Amino acid sequence: MTRQEAYIRASKYYLDAPLPEHWEDYVNGALDLFIHIHTWGPFEDYSTKEVWELISKLASEFESL
């Protein structure tokens, strides 16, 4: 699994829409805005940074499989 695939897959656990295919190309806070808008209900009280950290940790686990 590629890094990009791992992050998209992990995002499905925390967002109500998966990260777009080219999420790595987002600039000027566009990724933060996407995460903020699409944070899934149970994680609404988490900051964008906290949600991103959760996605990153799970993506790392997926990459190691």
PDBQT receptor file of N, H, CA, C and O in Angstrom, charges set to zero:
ATOM      1  N   MET A   1       0.861  -1.176   0.000  1.00  0.00    +0.000 N 
ATOM      2  CA  MET A   1       0.000   0.000   0.000  1.00  0.00    +0.000 C 
ATOM      3  C   MET A   1       0.905   1.236   0.000  1.00  0.00    +0.000 C 
ATOM      4  O   MET A   1       1.856   1.321   0.777  1.00  0.00    +0.000 OA
ATOM      5  N   THR A   2       0.600   2.174  -0.868  1.00  0.00    +0.000 N 
ATOM      6  H   THR A   2      -0.173   2.105  -1.499  1.00  0.00    +0.000 HD
ATOM      7  CA  THR A   2       1.388   3.404  -0.924  1.00  0.00    +0.000 C 
ATOM      8  C   THR A   2       1.008   4.332   0.223  1.00  0.00    +0.000 C 
ATOM      9  O   THR A   2      -0.020   4.145   0.874  1.00  0.00    +0.000 OA
ATOM     10  N   ARG A   3       1.843   5.325   0.460  1.00  0.00    +0.000 N 
ATOM     11  H   ARG A   3       2.678   5.477  -0.068  1.00  0.00    +0.000 HD
ATOM     12  CA  ARG A   3       1.567   6.312   1.507  1.00  0.00    +0.000 C 
ATOM     13  C   ARG A   3       0.236   7.009   1.226  1.00  0.00    +0.000 C 
ATOM     14  O   ARG A   3      -0.592   7.169   2.123  1.00  0.00    +0.000 OA
ATOM     15  N   GLN A   4       0.040   7.420  -0.021  1.00  0.00    +0.000 N 
ATOM     16  H   GLN A   4       0.713   7.290  -0.750  1.00  0.00    +0.000 HD
ATOM     17  CA  GLN A   4      -1.184   8.101  -0.410  1.00  0.00    +0.000 C 
ATOM     18  C   GLN A   4      -2.412   7.222  -0.145  1.00  0.00    +0.000 C 
ATOM     19  O   GLN A   4      -3.403   7.693   0.413  1.00  0.00    +0.000 OA
ATOM     20  N   GLU A   5      -2.346   5.963  -0.540  1.00  0.00    +0.000 N 
ATOM     21  H   GLU A   5      -1.540   5.581  -0.993  1.00  0.00    +0.000 HD
ATOM     22  CA  GLU A   5      -3.457   5.034  -0.312  1.00  0.00    +0.000 C 
ATOM     23  C   GLU A   5      -3.715   4.828   1.170  1.00  0.00    +0.000 C 
ATOM     24  O   GLU A   5      -4.867   4.756   1.599  1.00  0.00    +0.000 OA
ATOM     25  N   ALA A   6      -2.648   4.734   1.956  1.00  0.00    +0.000 N 
ATOM     26  H   ALA A   6      -1.712   4.793   1.608  1.00  0.00    +0.000 HD
ATOM     27  CA  ALA A   6      -2.790   4.527   3.401  1.00  0.00    +0.000 C 
ATOM     28  C   ALA A   6      -3.499   5.718   4.055  1.00  0.00    +0.000 C 
ATOM     29  O   ALA A   6      -4.367   5.529   4.908  1.00  0.00    +0.000 OA
ATOM     30  N   TYR A   7      -3.138   6.923   3.666  1.00  0.00    +0.000 N 
ATOM     31  H   TYR A   7      -2.433   7.077   2.974  1.00  0.00    +0.000 HD
ATOM     32  CA  TYR A   7      -3.779   8.114   4.245  1.00  0.00    +0.000 C 
ATOM     33  C   TYR A   7      -5.238   8.223   3.827  1.00  0.00    +0.000 C 
ATOM     34  O   TYR A   7      -6.091   8.582   4.638  1.00  0.00    +0.000 OA
ATOM     35  N   ILE A   8      -5.527   7.919   2.583  1.00  0.00    +0.000 N 
ATOM     36  H   ILE A   8      -4.834   7.626   1.924  1.00  0.00    +0.000 HD
ATOM     37  CA  ILE A   8      -6.921   7.965   2.122  1.00  0.00    +0.000 C 
ATOM     38  C   ILE A   8      -7.744   6.926   2.875  1.00  0.00    +0.000 C 
ATOM     39  O   ILE A   8      -8.854   7.213   3.324  1.00  0.00    +0.000 OA
ATOM     40  N   ARG A   9      -7.207   5.736   3.012  1.00  0.00    +0.000 N 
ATOM     41  H   ARG A   9      -6.305   5.503   2.648  1.00  0.00    +0.000 HD
ATOM     42  CA  ARG A   9      -7.927   4.678   3.737  1.00  0.00    +0.000 C 
ATOM     43  C   ARG A   9      -8.128   5.065   5.202  1.00  0.00    +0.000 C 
ATOM     44  O   ARG A   9      -9.225   4.903   5.738  1.00  0.00    +0.000 OA
ATOM     45  N   ALA A  10      -7.095   5.566   5.845  1.00  0.00    +0.000 N 
ATOM     46  H   ALA A  10      -6.204   5.698   5.410  1.00  0.00    +0.000 HD
ATOM     47  CA  ALA A  10      -7.189   5.960   7.261  1.00  0.00    +0.000 C 
ATOM     48  C   ALA A  10      -8.173   7.106   7.454  1.00  0.00    +0.000 C 
ATOM     49  O   ALA A  10      -8.877   7.156   8.463  1.00  0.00    +0.000 OA
ATOM     50  N   SER A  11      -8.227   8.018   6.505  1.00  0.00    +0.000 N 
ATOM     51  H   SER A  11      -7.656   7.978   5.686  1.00  0.00    +0.000 HD
ATOM     52  CA  SER A  11      -9.121   9.173   6.644  1.00  0.00    +0.000 C 
ATOM     53  C   SER A  11     -10.585   8.752   6.727  1.00  0.00    +0.000 C 
ATOM     54  O   SER A  11     -11.402   9.456   7.320  1.00  0.00    +0.000 OA
ATOM     55  N   LYS A  12     -10.914   7.618   6.141  1.00  0.00    +0.000 N 
ATOM     56  H   LYS A  12     -10.250   7.046   5.660  1.00  0.00    +0.000 HD
ATOM     57  CA  LYS A  12     -12.299   7.134   6.157  1.00  0.00    +0.000 C 
ATOM     58  C   LYS A  12     -12.787   6.795   7.562  1.00  0.00    +0.000 C 
ATOM     59  O   LYS A  12     -13.992   6.696   7.794  1.00  0.00    +0.000 OA
ATOM     60  N   TYR A  13     -11.865   6.620   8.492  1.00  0.00    +0.000 N 
ATOM     61  H   TYR A  13     -10.886   6.700   8.304  1.00  0.00    +0.000 HD
ATOM     62  CA  TYR A  13     -12.228   6.304   9.878  1.00  0.00    +0.000 C 
ATOM     63  C   TYR A  13     -12.534   7.555  10.695  1.00  0.00    +0.000 C 
ATOM     64  O   TYR A  13     -13.145   7.461  11.759  1.00  0.00    +0.000 OA
ATOM     65  N   TYR A  14     -12.119   8.723  10.212  1.00  0.00    +0.000 N 
ATOM     66  H   TYR A  14     -11.623   8.799   9.347  1.00  0.00    +0.000 HD
ATOM     67  CA  TYR A  14     -12.251   9.956  10.982  1.00  0.00    +0.000 C 
ATOM     68  C   TYR A  14     -12.988  11.076  10.256  1.00  0.00    +0.000 C 
ATOM     69  O   TYR A  14     -13.369  12.070  10.874  1.00  0.00    +0.000 OA
ATOM     70  N   LEU A  15     -13.189  10.924   8.958  1.00  0.00    +0.000 N 
ATOM     71  H   LEU A  15     -12.880  10.117   8.456  1.00  0.00    +0.000 HD
ATOM     72  CA  LEU A  15     -13.856  11.957   8.163  1.00  0.00    +0.000 C 
ATOM     73  C   LEU A  15     -15.106  11.380   7.511  1.00  0.00    +0.000 C 
ATOM     74  O   LEU A  15     -15.198  10.173   7.287  1.00  0.00    +0.000 OA
ATOM     75  N   ASP A  16     -16.064  12.244   7.209  1.00  0.00    +0.000 N 
ATOM     76  H   ASP A  16     -15.990  13.225   7.391  1.00  0.00    +0.000 HD
ATOM     77  CA  ASP A  16     -17.273  11.759   6.533  1.00  0.00    +0.000 C 
ATOM     78  C   ASP A  16     -17.090  11.685   5.019  1.00  0.00    +0.000 C 
ATOM     79  O   ASP A  16     -18.003  11.281   4.299  1.00  0.00    +0.000 OA
ATOM     80  N   ALA A  17     -15.923  12.071   4.543  1.00  0.00    +0.000 N 
ATOM     81  H   ALA A  17     -15.181  12.399   5.128  1.00  0.00    +0.000 HD
ATOM     82  CA  ALA A  17     -15.530  11.911   3.139  1.00  0.00    +0.000 C 
ATOM     83  C   ALA A  17     -14.039  11.612   3.132  1.00  0.00    +0.000 C 
ATOM     84  O   ALA A  17     -13.292  12.264   3.862  1.00  0.00    +0.000 OA
ATOM     85  N   PRO A  18     -13.579  10.662   2.345  1.00  0.00    +0.000 N 
ATOM     86  CA  PRO A  18     -12.151  10.345   2.348  1.00  0.00    +0.000 C 
ATOM     87  C   PRO A  18     -11.329  11.481   1.759  1.00  0.00    +0.000 C 
ATOM     88  O   PRO A  18     -11.837  12.305   0.999  1.00  0.00    +0.000 OA
ATOM     89  N   LEU A  19     -10.062  11.512   2.120  1.00  0.00    +0.000 N 
ATOM     90  H   LEU A  19      -9.649  10.843   2.738  1.00  0.00    +0.000 HD
ATOM     91  CA  LEU A  19      -9.171  12.492   1.512  1.00  0.00    +0.000 C 
ATOM     92  C   LEU A  19      -9.208  12.309  -0.003  1.00  0.00    +0.000 C 
ATOM     93  O   LEU A  19      -9.291  11.180  -0.487  1.00  0.00    +0.000 OA
ATOM     94  N   PRO A  20      -9.148  13.403  -0.752  1.00  0.00    +0.000 N 
ATOM     95  CA  PRO A  20      -9.118  13.293  -2.207  1.00  0.00    +0.000 C 
ATOM     96  C   PRO A  20      -7.837  12.607  -2.683  1.00  0.00    +0.000 C 
ATOM     97  O   PRO A  20      -6.842  12.569  -1.960  1.00  0.00    +0.000 OA
ATOM     98  N   GLU A  21      -7.866  12.082  -3.870  1.00  0.00    +0.000 N 
ATOM     99  H   GLU A  21      -8.675  12.113  -4.458  1.00  0.00    +0.000 HD
ATOM    100  CA  GLU A  21      -6.734  11.339  -4.405  1.00  0.00    +0.000 C 
ATOM    101  C   GLU A  21      -5.431  12.144  -4.398  1.00  0.00    +0.000 C 
ATOM    102  O   GLU A  21      -4.361  11.583  -4.164  1.00  0.00    +0.000 OA
ATOM    103  N   HIS A  22      -5.514  13.426  -4.646  1.00  0.00    +0.000 N 
ATOM    104  H   HIS A  22      -6.383  13.881  -4.836  1.00  0.00    +0.000 HD
ATOM    105  CA  HIS A  22      -4.310  14.269  -4.707  1.00  0.00    +0.000 C 
ATOM    106  C   HIS A  22      -4.207  15.196  -3.493  1.00  0.00    +0.000 C 
ATOM    107  O   HIS A  22      -3.834  16.362  -3.626  1.00  0.00    +0.000 OA
ATOM    108  N   TRP A  23      -4.536  14.678  -2.325  1.00  0.00    +0.000 N 
ATOM    109  H   TRP A  23      -4.839  13.731  -2.217  1.00  0.00    +0.000 HD
ATOM    110  CA  TRP A  23      -4.531  15.494  -1.114  1.00  0.00    +0.000 C 
ATOM    111  C   TRP A  23      -3.145  16.072  -0.813  1.00  0.00    +0.000 C 
ATOM    112  O   TRP A  23      -3.049  17.128  -0.187  1.00  0.00    +0.000 OA
ATOM    113  N   GLU A  24      -2.091  15.416  -1.237  1.00  0.00    +0.000 N 
ATOM    114  H   GLU A  24      -2.170  14.558  -1.745  1.00  0.00    +0.000 HD
ATOM    115  CA  GLU A  24      -0.745  15.906  -0.958  1.00  0.00    +0.000 C 
ATOM    116  C   GLU A  24      -0.428  17.202  -1.705  1.00  0.00    +0.000 C 
ATOM    117  O   GLU A  24       0.521  17.903  -1.352  1.00  0.00    +0.000 OA
ATOM    118  N   ASP A  25      -1.206  17.520  -2.718  1.00  0.00    +0.000 N 
ATOM    119  H   ASP A  25      -1.977  16.951  -3.004  1.00  0.00    +0.000 HD
ATOM    120  CA  ASP A  25      -0.989  18.736  -3.504  1.00  0.00    +0.000 C 
ATOM    121  C   ASP A  25      -1.731  19.944  -2.944  1.00  0.00    +0.000 C 
ATOM    122  O   ASP A  25      -1.579  21.050  -3.464  1.00  0.00    +0.000 OA
ATOM    123  N   TYR A  26      -2.527  19.756  -1.900  1.00  0.00    +0.000 N 
ATOM    124  H   TYR A  26      -2.650  18.858  -1.478  1.00  0.00    +0.000 HD
ATOM    125  CA  TYR A  26      -3.277  20.875  -1.317  1.00  0.00    +0.000 C 
ATOM    126  C   TYR A  26      -2.305  21.886  -0.709  1.00  0.00    +0.000 C 
ATOM    127  O   TYR A  26      -1.305  21.507  -0.100  1.00  0.00    +0.000 OA
ATOM    128  N   VAL A  27      -2.605  23.167  -0.879  1.00  0.00    +0.000 N 
ATOM    129  H   VAL A  27      -3.418  23.475  -1.375  1.00  0.00    +0.000 HD
ATOM    130  CA  VAL A  27      -1.734  24.239  -0.379  1.00  0.00    +0.000 C 
ATOM    131  C   VAL A  27      -2.541  25.270   0.403  1.00  0.00    +0.000 C 
ATOM    132  O   VAL A  27      -3.770  25.302   0.346  1.00  0.00    +0.000 OA
ATOM    133  N   ASN A  28      -1.816  26.107   1.130  1.00  0.00    +0.000 N 
ATOM    134  H   ASN A  28      -0.818  26.082   1.177  1.00  0.00    +0.000 HD
ATOM    135  CA  ASN A  28      -2.401  27.250   1.835  1.00  0.00    +0.000 C 
ATOM    136  C   ASN A  28      -3.574  26.884   2.745  1.00  0.00    +0.000 C 
ATOM    137  O   ASN A  28      -4.605  27.556   2.741  1.00  0.00    +0.000 OA
ATOM    138  N   GLY A  29      -3.410  25.831   3.509  1.00  0.00    +0.000 N 
ATOM    139  H   GLY A  29      -2.573  25.284   3.511  1.00  0.00    +0.000 HD
ATOM    140  CA  GLY A  29      -4.431  25.448   4.474  1.00  0.00    +0.000 C 
ATOM    141  C   GLY A  29      -5.617  24.710   3.890  1.00  0.00    +0.000 C 
ATOM    142  O   GLY A  29      -6.582  24.437   4.604  1.00  0.00    +0.000 OA
ATOM    143  N   ALA A  30      -5.569  24.381   2.610  1.00  0.00    +0.000 N 
ATOM    144  H   ALA A  30      -4.785  24.603   2.030  1.00  0.00    +0.000 HD
ATOM    145  CA  ALA A  30      -6.708  23.696   1.984  1.00  0.00    +0.000 C 
ATOM    146  C   ALA A  30      -6.951  22.328   2.612  1.00  0.00    +0.000 C 
ATOM    147  O   ALA A  30      -8.101  21.914   2.763  1.00  0.00    +0.000 OA
ATOM    148  N   LEU A  31      -5.887  21.624   2.976  1.00  0.00    +0.000 N 
ATOM    149  H   LEU A  31      -4.953  21.960   2.853  1.00  0.00    +0.000 HD
ATOM    150  CA  LEU A  31      -6.044  20.315   3.613  1.00  0.00    +0.000 C 
ATOM    151  C   LEU A  31      -6.671  20.468   4.989  1.00  0.00    +0.000 C 
ATOM    152  O   LEU A  31      -7.555  19.695   5.357  1.00  0.00    +0.000 OA
ATOM    153  N   ASP A  32      -6.222  21.456   5.753  1.00  0.00    +0.000 N 
ATOM    154  H   ASP A  32      -5.503  22.084   5.454  1.00  0.00    +0.000 HD
ATOM    155  CA  ASP A  32      -6.816  21.714   7.070  1.00  0.00    +0.000 C 
ATOM    156  C   ASP A  32      -8.298  22.042   6.933  1.00  0.00    +0.000 C 
ATOM    157  O   ASP A  32      -9.120  21.566   7.717  1.00  0.00    +0.000 OA
ATOM    158  N   LEU A  33      -8.634  22.848   5.948  1.00  0.00    +0.000 N 
ATOM    159  H   LEU A  33      -7.966  23.235   5.311  1.00  0.00    +0.000 HD
ATOM    160  CA  LEU A  33     -10.035  23.198   5.732  1.00  0.00    +0.000 C 
ATOM    161  C   LEU A  33     -10.853  21.973   5.358  1.00  0.00    +0.000 C 
ATOM    162  O   LEU A  33     -11.964  21.795   5.858  1.00  0.00    +0.000 OA
ATOM    163  N   PHE A  34     -10.320  21.127   4.487  1.00  0.00    +0.000 N 
ATOM    164  H   PHE A  34      -9.417  21.271   4.081  1.00  0.00    +0.000 HD
ATOM    165  CA  PHE A  34     -11.019  19.892   4.106  1.00  0.00    +0.000 C 
ATOM    166  C   PHE A  34     -11.286  19.037   5.342  1.00  0.00    +0.000 C 
ATOM    167  O   PHE A  34     -12.400  18.551   5.540  1.00  0.00    +0.000 OA
ATOM    168  N   ILE A  35     -10.262  18.858   6.170  1.00  0.00    +0.000 N 
ATOM    169  H   ILE A  35      -9.358  19.252   6.009  1.00  0.00    +0.000 HD
ATOM    170  CA  ILE A  35     -10.413  18.051   7.383  1.00  0.00    +0.000 C 
ATOM    171  C   ILE A  35     -11.439  18.685   8.314  1.00  0.00    +0.000 C 
ATOM    172  O   ILE A  35     -12.297  17.989   8.859  1.00  0.00    +0.000 OA
ATOM    173  N   HIS A  36     -11.359  19.986   8.498  1.00  0.00    +0.000 N 
ATOM    174  H   HIS A  36     -10.662  20.551   8.056  1.00  0.00    +0.000 HD
ATOM    175  CA  HIS A  36     -12.298  20.691   9.376  1.00  0.00    +0.000 C 
ATOM    176  C   HIS A  36     -13.744  20.507   8.913  1.00  0.00    +0.000 C 
ATOM    177  O   HIS A  36     -14.632  20.251   9.726  1.00  0.00    +0.000 OA
ATOM    178  N   ILE A  37     -13.970  20.635   7.632  1.00  0.00    +0.000 N 
ATOM    179  H   ILE A  37     -13.249  20.842   6.971  1.00  0.00    +0.000 HD
ATOM    180  CA  ILE A  37     -15.328  20.515   7.076  1.00  0.00    +0.000 C 
ATOM    181  C   ILE A  37     -15.848  19.083   7.159  1.00  0.00    +0.000 C 
ATOM    182  O   ILE A  37     -17.040  18.867   7.380  1.00  0.00    +0.000 OA
ATOM    183  N   HIS A  38     -14.961  18.104   6.982  1.00  0.00    +0.000 N 
ATOM    184  H   HIS A  38     -13.993  18.279   6.802  1.00  0.00    +0.000 HD
ATOM    185  CA  HIS A  38     -15.396  16.713   6.864  1.00  0.00    +0.000 C 
ATOM    186  C   HIS A  38     -15.147  15.850   8.105  1.00  0.00    +0.000 C 
ATOM    187  O   HIS A  38     -15.298  14.630   8.044  1.00  0.00    +0.000 OA
ATOM    188  N   THR A  39     -14.774  16.459   9.213  1.00  0.00    +0.000 N 
ATOM    189  H   THR A  39     -14.651  17.450   9.262  1.00  0.00    +0.000 HD
ATOM    190  CA  THR A  39     -14.572  15.670  10.427  1.00  0.00    +0.000 C 
ATOM    191  C   THR A  39     -15.872  14.973  10.803  1.00  0.00    +0.000 C 
ATOM    192  O   THR A  39     -16.923  15.607  10.905  1.00  0.00    +0.000 OA
ATOM    193  N   TRP A  40     -15.791  13.676  11.006  1.00  0.00    +0.000 N 
ATOM    194  H   TRP A  40     -14.938  13.161  10.923  1.00  0.00    +0.000 HD
ATOM    195  CA  TRP A  40     -16.958  12.856  11.340  1.00  0.00    +0.000 C 
ATOM    196  C   TRP A  40     -17.451  13.200  12.744  1.00  0.00    +0.000 C 
ATOM    197  O   TRP A  40     -16.647  13.506  13.624  1.00  0.00    +0.000 OA
ATOM    198  N   GLY A  41     -18.750  13.151  12.954  1.00  0.00    +0.000 N 
ATOM    199  H   GLY A  41     -19.403  12.901  12.239  1.00  0.00    +0.000 HD
ATOM    200  CA  GLY A  41     -19.428  13.545  14.187  1.00  0.00    +0.000 C 
ATOM    201  C   GLY A  41     -18.732  13.217  15.502  1.00  0.00    +0.000 C 
ATOM    202  O   GLY A  41     -18.533  14.118  16.317  1.00  0.00    +0.000 OA
ATOM    203  N   PRO A  42     -18.354  11.960  15.740  1.00  0.00    +0.000 N 
ATOM    204  CA  PRO A  42     -17.732  11.634  17.028  1.00  0.00    +0.000 C 
ATOM    205  C   PRO A  42     -16.414  12.376  17.291  1.00  0.00    +0.000 C 
ATOM    206  O   PRO A  42     -15.937  12.404  18.425  1.00  0.00    +0.000 OA
ATOM    207  N   PHE A  43     -15.832  12.969  16.260  1.00  0.00    +0.000 N 
ATOM    208  H   PHE A  43     -16.220  12.947  15.338  1.00  0.00    +0.000 HD
ATOM    209  CA  PHE A  43     -14.556  13.667  16.424  1.00  0.00    +0.000 C 
ATOM    210  C   PHE A  43     -14.699  15.178  16.255  1.00  0.00    +0.000 C 
ATOM    211  O   PHE A  43     -13.697  15.884  16.131  1.00  0.00    +0.000 OA
ATOM    212  N   GLU A  44     -15.935  15.679  16.249  1.00  0.00    +0.000 N 
ATOM    213  H   GLU A  44     -16.749  15.106  16.350  1.00  0.00    +0.000 HD
ATOM    214  CA  GLU A  44     -16.196  17.107  16.054  1.00  0.00    +0.000 C 
ATOM    215  C   GLU A  44     -15.473  17.999  17.048  1.00  0.00    +0.000 C 
ATOM    216  O   GLU A  44     -15.074  19.114  16.710  1.00  0.00    +0.000 OA
ATOM    217  N   ASP A  45     -15.303  17.518  18.264  1.00  0.00    +0.000 N 
ATOM    218  H   ASP A  45     -15.627  16.612  18.538  1.00  0.00    +0.000 HD
ATOM    219  CA  ASP A  45     -14.674  18.338  19.299  1.00  0.00    +0.000 C 
ATOM    220  C   ASP A  45     -13.150  18.295  19.242  1.00  0.00    +0.000 C 
ATOM    221  O   ASP A  45     -12.483  18.988  20.010  1.00  0.00    +0.000 OA
ATOM    222  N   TYR A  46     -12.606  17.504  18.358  1.00  0.00    +0.000 N 
ATOM    223  H   TYR A  46     -13.148  16.941  17.734  1.00  0.00    +0.000 HD
ATOM    224  CA  TYR A  46     -11.157  17.434  18.188  1.00  0.00    +0.000 C 
ATOM    225  C   TYR A  46     -10.711  18.575  17.282  1.00  0.00    +0.000 C 
ATOM    226  O   TYR A  46     -11.450  18.997  16.393  1.00  0.00    +0.000 OA
ATOM    227  N   SER A  47      -9.518  19.065  17.509  1.00  0.00    +0.000 N 
ATOM    228  H   SER A  47      -8.917  18.723  18.231  1.00  0.00    +0.000 HD
ATOM    229  CA  SER A  47      -8.971  20.082  16.612  1.00  0.00    +0.000 C 
ATOM    230  C   SER A  47      -8.576  19.416  15.293  1.00  0.00    +0.000 C 
ATOM    231  O   SER A  47      -8.427  18.197  15.213  1.00  0.00    +0.000 OA
ATOM    232  N   THR A  48      -8.412  20.240  14.275  1.00  0.00    +0.000 N 
ATOM    233  H   THR A  48      -8.533  21.231  14.340  1.00  0.00    +0.000 HD
ATOM    234  CA  THR A  48      -7.971  19.717  12.976  1.00  0.00    +0.000 C 
ATOM    235  C   THR A  48      -6.639  19.005  13.125  1.00  0.00    +0.000 C 
ATOM    236  O   THR A  48      -6.414  17.961  12.514  1.00  0.00    +0.000 OA
ATOM    237  N   LYS A  49      -5.764  19.565  13.929  1.00  0.00    +0.000 N 
ATOM    238  H   LYS A  49      -5.946  20.414  14.426  1.00  0.00    +0.000 HD
ATOM    239  CA  LYS A  49      -4.447  18.965  14.157  1.00  0.00    +0.000 C 
ATOM    240  C   LYS A  49      -4.578  17.587  14.805  1.00  0.00    +0.000 C 
ATOM    241  O   LYS A  49      -3.877  16.649  14.424  1.00  0.00    +0.000 OA
ATOM    242  N   GLU A  50      -5.470  17.465  15.778  1.00  0.00    +0.000 N 
ATOM    243  H   GLU A  50      -6.040  18.226  16.088  1.00  0.00    +0.000 HD
ATOM    244  CA  GLU A  50      -5.678  16.178  16.446  1.00  0.00    +0.000 C 
ATOM    245  C   GLU A  50      -6.236  15.131  15.485  1.00  0.00    +0.000 C 
ATOM    246  O   GLU A  50      -5.821  13.972  15.519  1.00  0.00    +0.000 OA
ATOM    247  N   VAL A  51      -7.169  15.534  14.636  1.00  0.00    +0.000 N 
ATOM    248  H   VAL A  51      -7.505  16.476  14.609  1.00  0.00    +0.000 HD
ATOM    249  CA  VAL A  51      -7.743  14.598  13.660  1.00  0.00    +0.000 C 
ATOM    250  C   VAL A  51      -6.657  14.162  12.682  1.00  0.00    +0.000 C 
ATOM    251  O   VAL A  51      -6.564  12.983  12.341  1.00  0.00    +0.000 OA
ATOM    252  N   TRP A  52      -5.835  15.109  12.232  1.00  0.00    +0.000 N 
ATOM    253  H   TRP A  52      -5.911  16.066  12.509  1.00  0.00    +0.000 HD
ATOM    254  CA  TRP A  52      -4.750  14.764  11.316  1.00  0.00    +0.000 C 
ATOM    255  C   TRP A  52      -3.769  13.790  11.966  1.00  0.00    +0.000 C 
ATOM    256  O   TRP A  52      -3.278  12.871  11.310  1.00  0.00    +0.000 OA
ATOM    257  N   GLU A  53      -3.485  13.987  13.244  1.00  0.00    +0.000 N 
ATOM    258  H   GLU A  53      -3.884  14.733  13.777  1.00  0.00    +0.000 HD
ATOM    259  CA  GLU A  53      -2.580  13.070  13.953  1.00  0.00    +0.000 C 
ATOM    260  C   GLU A  53      -3.169  11.666  14.027  1.00  0.00    +0.000 C 
ATOM    261  O   GLU A  53      -2.443  10.684  13.873  1.00  0.00    +0.000 OA
ATOM    262  N   LEU A  54      -4.475  11.560  14.259  1.00  0.00    +0.000 N 
ATOM    263  H   LEU A  54      -5.065  12.358  14.384  1.00  0.00    +0.000 HD
ATOM    264  CA  LEU A  54      -5.132  10.251  14.278  1.00  0.00    +0.000 C 
ATOM    265  C   LEU A  54      -5.041   9.576  12.912  1.00  0.00    +0.000 C 
ATOM    266  O   LEU A  54      -4.733   8.389  12.813  1.00  0.00    +0.000 OA
ATOM    267  N   ILE A  55      -5.314  10.348  11.860  1.00  0.00    +0.000 N 
ATOM    268  H   ILE A  55      -5.565  11.313  11.940  1.00  0.00    +0.000 HD
ATOM    269  CA  ILE A  55      -5.216   9.820  10.506  1.00  0.00    +0.000 C 
ATOM    270  C   ILE A  55      -3.791   9.366  10.224  1.00  0.00    +0.000 C 
ATOM    271  O   ILE A  55      -3.581   8.285   9.674  1.00  0.00    +0.000 OA
ATOM    272  N   SER A  56      -2.818  10.178  10.593  1.00  0.00    +0.000 N 
ATOM    273  H   SER A  56      -2.988  11.056  11.039  1.00  0.00    +0.000 HD
ATOM    274  CA  SER A  56      -1.406   9.851  10.342  1.00  0.00    +0.000 C 
ATOM    275  C   SER A  56      -0.973   8.580  11.056  1.00  0.00    +0.000 C 
ATOM    276  O   SER A  56      -0.276   7.746  10.478  1.00  0.00    +0.000 OA
ATOM    277  N   LYS A  57      -1.380   8.433  12.300  1.00  0.00    +0.000 N 
ATOM    278  H   LYS A  57      -1.946   9.111  12.769  1.00  0.00    +0.000 HD
ATOM    279  CA  LYS A  57      -1.008   7.233  13.064  1.00  0.00    +0.000 C 
ATOM    280  C   LYS A  57      -1.608   5.984  12.433  1.00  0.00    +0.000 C 
ATOM    281  O   LYS A  57      -0.923   4.973  12.281  1.00  0.00    +0.000 OA
ATOM    282  N   LEU A  58      -2.881   6.049  12.067  1.00  0.00    +0.000 N 
ATOM    283  H   LEU A  58      -3.438   6.870  12.190  1.00  0.00    +0.000 HD
ATOM    284  CA  LEU A  58      -3.512   4.878  11.457  1.00  0.00    +0.000 C 
ATOM    285  C   LEU A  58      -2.910   4.599  10.077  1.00  0.00    +0.000 C 
ATOM    286  O   LEU A  58      -2.708   3.440   9.714  1.00  0.00    +0.000 OA
ATOM    287  N   ALA A  59      -2.628   5.634   9.320  1.00  0.00    +0.000 N 
ATOM    288  H   ALA A  59      -2.792   6.575   9.614  1.00  0.00    +0.000 HD
ATOM    289  CA  ALA A  59      -2.006   5.448   8.002  1.00  0.00    +0.000 C 
ATOM    290  C   ALA A  59      -0.651   4.762   8.140  1.00  0.00    +0.000 C 
ATOM    291  O   ALA A  59      -0.296   3.914   7.322  1.00  0.00    +0.000 OA
ATOM    292  N   SER A  60       0.094   5.121   9.156  1.00  0.00    +0.000 N 
ATOM    293  H   SER A  60      -0.194   5.810   9.821  1.00  0.00    +0.000 HD
ATOM    294  CA  SER A  60       1.384   4.470   9.396  1.00  0.00    +0.000 C 
ATOM    295  C   SER A  60       1.209   2.984   9.675  1.00  0.00    +0.000 C 
ATOM    296  O   SER A  60       2.013   2.166   9.230  1.00  0.00    +0.000 OA
ATOM    297  N   GLU A  61       0.166   2.639  10.406  1.00  0.00    +0.000 N 
ATOM    298  H   GLU A  61      -0.487   3.304  10.768  1.00  0.00    +0.000 HD
ATOM    299  CA  GLU A  61      -0.126   1.239  10.679  1.00  0.00    +0.000 C 
ATOM    300  C   GLU A  61      -0.472   0.501   9.380  1.00  0.00    +0.000 C 
ATOM    301  O   GLU A  61      -0.015  -0.620   9.152  1.00  0.00    +0.000 OA
ATOM    302  N   PHE A  62      -1.275   1.136   8.541  1.00  0.00    +0.000 N 
ATOM    303  H   PHE A  62      -1.646   2.046   8.726  1.00  0.00    +0.000 HD
ATOM    304  CA  PHE A  62      -1.637   0.530   7.262  1.00  0.00    +0.000 C 
ATOM    305  C   PHE A  62      -0.405   0.313   6.387  1.00  0.00    +0.000 C 
ATOM    306  O   PHE A  62      -0.278  -0.719   5.729  1.00  0.00    +0.000 OA
ATOM    307  N   GLU A  63       0.497   1.286   6.383  1.00  0.00    +0.000 N 
ATOM    308  H   GLU A  63       0.394   2.125   6.918  1.00  0.00    +0.000 HD
ATOM    309  CA  GLU A  63       1.706   1.182   5.563  1.00  0.00    +0.000 C 
ATOM    310  C   GLU A  63       2.591   0.033   6.005  1.00  0.00    +0.000 C 
ATOM    311  O   GLU A  63       3.295  -0.566   5.192  1.00  0.00    +0.000 OA
ATOM    312  N   SER A  64       2.558  -0.273   7.289  1.00  0.00    +0.000 N 
ATOM    313  H   SER A  64       1.986   0.214   7.950  1.00  0.00    +0.000 HD
ATOM    314  CA  SER A  64       3.444  -1.319   7.815  1.00  0.00    +0.000 C 
ATOM    315  C   SER A  64       2.897  -2.731   7.595  1.00  0.00    +0.000 C 
ATOM    316  O   SER A  64       3.597  -3.708   7.857  1.00  0.00    +0.000 OA
ATOM    317  N   LEU A  65       1.670  -2.849   7.123  1.00  0.00    +0.000 N 
ATOM    318  H   LEU A  65       1.101  -2.055   6.910  1.00  0.00    +0.000 HD
ATOM    319  CA  LEU A  65       1.085  -4.176   6.878  1.00  0.00    +0.000 C 
ATOM    320  C   LEU A  65       1.684  -4.831   5.649  1.00  0.00    +0.000 C 
ATOM    321  O   LEU A  65       1.307  -5.949   5.298  1.00  0.00    +0.000 OA
TER     322      LEU A  65
